[in-house]
């Protein structure tokens, strides 16, 4: 899964929208602009990238959009553009999972740096999400019995115990273990446990 | 003797006398009352000659003689039944005082040459008695005829007093009653030690042979010039003929003239009375009565007090009761006055305290209103600045974006350094302009909230109480539905109050605009998860689509004179407290705005 990030800009002020586009295009990435939160929700297809969002907008506020996306699109880092003195609102946004906020008026260079930092975060989230998907695919290839054995191995049960618990012979347990390690592409028990945890999301 | 002993029977005999004396039934009747001190017959015998004479002298009148005793005489005068009165000097001075009779003539007597000295008393003892002086009577028995007798008692009594005796206490007085002859007989018989006789009775009795001469003697006999009997006392004027107060002057004058010209031949035989002369002075009789303290000279003290008590005890009792009641009443009134005064001053004190409390309360309200007004001004200016800052920041940010975009591109293309520098300047100047706006805004908004834990219900109650008068003026009812208890939120009470007040004013304007029949604003508070919610709903017409969308924009207003900052400020204040102010659903129509604030000490 390749990482091809897009920059999303949501601002209801057209002059701001165009100037942000002019500035962010210097990053040489695909860029989409939206004139309202509602328009963004309408047009966004879940692609990876960074969202630059104005807090003060008529209709749905930037804050509301950001809180909504924290649930539906956690992979998308959000940079909020706030007015000076809107510290409480910015703090609230950070609590709700915003990546960063920039107070207007800002230095253009500083905004570019923030966006690049957000892009790195986006890549990281994307990759973690990709790895999880691969491991989840491997996990899904196990037979039900292999999965049962895996669960018990991951919880630290020795083979003898597993055989007793599942009512099968020690030899059969060893066969299942061998097969599932091959399917998971793991060489040690430690590797099996790491893959299991990251694939089920329990490591986060 | 027998006739003298008969008791007074005035009414029985009056008719007989009248018949005897009346000559003409048609004549004007003139009634003469005469003191019948020794009985009716004796009185008629003594005075009928005089009356006959008057009848002859004044034929135009019908004279009637009425023999009366002391009591009857007094009563007849009081009733105005008598025209003239013939009585003894003592009785005369009493009647003169009591009924205003006045003498027109005085009797002339054969026993004296001077009618001013005609009556006295002889205190008689037996010839062989050891008594010599009046003082010797101390402790002895002294007999008199009657307390009302003049010559037969009163004159002697005065003489005994003058001799240094207190006769009422020191002498054993006895009264035997008329006729007076009995006194002489009792003394003669040795039944008593001494007796009082009117002057000349002793001589008369001796002359009539009723008493042996020399059997009795007169104590301390006085010699009076021109007086022919033995007496123990000074002498007093003889009987007066007096007219009553209402007797016509003409009649009195003619009677007097007739009396003065009466010849002694008309006098009855066997009496000492010889005729009438001009009236003498009865002042000595007054003096006598005054000394004896007899009516009308009864001294007031002791007897009066006793009499008063006896005669007027009901009145006295009434007076005492009245006095007692007055004392009680006065005390009670004073008590009441004291009580009322205390109550009044207590009430005054309470009133003053109440007024002070009211003044203090008003002062607090005034202060609160001033604070709110100040906060409103500050917030308005702050909001204005914030609005301006936002408006100006947008183009400044755009300028910065363009400048930076250009710089990046020019550096990539290796453009001329002076272009790059100029673009850097543009960026820097835009940033500088933004900093100025920011400083201005910070300056205008330097009053940062001082957050403390507050109860939203308090803020609502306070704001509603401030708003109530305004609502009442517009006839709008404000209903509150407050949650029973709310966890505290963190913030500045005055700002939250201002938000509620703004929302209430907004609601009021909406109701006014709608001109609806139902004019109501409902304020409710509730706990909503980890937040506390305040909702202000009105019964106005609601908002159109554009207004709903732009409601919180600064300078957006549906009102002609509104600035469009009220809701904008409110939203800023709420957001400044970490809360939200949004348009809520109004199920009953109208508009509902609600704001939520995070509970204090939550996850923040």
Interface residues (C-beta under 8 A of the other chain):
Chain A: X13 X15 X16 X18 X19 X20 X22 X23 X25 X26 X56 X58 X59 X81 X83 X84 X85 X86 X88 X89 X91 X92 X95 X104 X105 X106 X107 X108 X109 X111 X112
Chain B: X386 X389 X390 X393 X394 X395 X396 X397 X398 X399 X400 X401 X402 X403 X404 X405 X406 X407 X408 X409 X412 X427 X430 X431 X433 X434 X435 X437 X438 X441 X442 X445 X549 X550 X552 X553 X575 X576 X577 X578 X603 X604
